[in-house]
Amino acid sequence: MRDRVEVGFFTDPSVCIGCKACEVACKEWNEVPDDGFTWSGNSYNNTGQLGASTWRHVMFLEQDRAKGNQVAGPMGLNQQSEDPFRWVFLSDVCKHCEEAGCLEACPTGSIVRTEVGSVLVQNDVCNGCGYCVVSCPFGVIDRRPEPLHDAGGAFKCTFCYDRQKSGLVPACAKVCPTESIVFGRLDDLRARGAERLQQLKQSGYSDAQLYDPTETSVRGIHAFFLILGEPEAYGLPPKPQIPTIYLTSAWTSAFLTALAFSMGFAPQAVGGALFVEFIGTVQPGMWNVPETFVIFAALIVGGRGNNWGAALGAILVPVGFLEATRLLPQTWINPNLVDPLRWVIIGLVLILVLYFRPQGIIPERKARFPGVPRPARREEDAGRPVSRPAEVGK
């Protein structure tokens, strides 16, 4: 720590014996409460997964595959076939990501980056909001439930930061009897991991690989693994991503949604403005039956449930029908017949519109529920002969 270099863990399951000494040492040194002592019956994987009370978790993975150059003999009732089997143990822990989603999501500054590159949660600053829980791509950090001590706060591996400040190795790496967990400078560990990978490849472990996602938005992890098989088998995402990389697309979608929402109100705004203009023009205090008729006619012509049609009807009826009939020649018509004639013409035009367009000038689209089949057209109605299957027995 005095050199202020980045350190990390290298975990090699090929030499892990599943003793769980790392789990015990972690709980003892950090005073992590128990997990309930619940027997899951799922192999020896009783702690289940990492969480607020499980900072180290030894996974017991059973696979129907050969382990390296293993010679799988006949087993079971069928003595003629081989039955390969391997039991892999992996001590999982917080990855202390180079770009940590939990750190970026913390609103209180409770999660910080230490001088050795680890990610540390300050319990006295944490407000228990849980944003870090949903932002971790590995599902490591969690809030401690009642009635445990410090319930509600978020907890995970501290990288034994207190031990490192005193010049000590983290407790889990200190007690590992097979050196499956190795602690040291991060660059040295990566070189050691690459060398170990080549050794396993030469020994027949063709599916061995290093899990250190440097090509994703996580940009690498400080606790990386040498795994046998696919990452998904160990509960590790093949390409972990931090949530903040989706901020641009999320804000873009929100802007487009707001824009579409605003454009949806445009017809209502136009219709409302025309309606207000119409009300101010004809002086509502002097309305009578014809004016009321014109307003309802505008809604009818516009079409039920059709915004653009309603706006068009609001223009067509009061402006087109009513104003156009004011141009009727009054020289050869009795002045007393002008107003009745205007309303007769308007009524005839409305009847024609409703006859040819019963749903309005711009008819609304008929909605159909998805998955509902269209009704079959009856052949009798079309005037075509109906073909029926022959009766049984004829």
Order of alpha helices (4+ residues) and beta strands (2+ residues): beta-alpha-beta-beta-alpha-beta-beta-alpha-beta-beta-alpha-alpha-beta-alpha-beta-beta-alpha-alpha-alpha-alpha-alpha
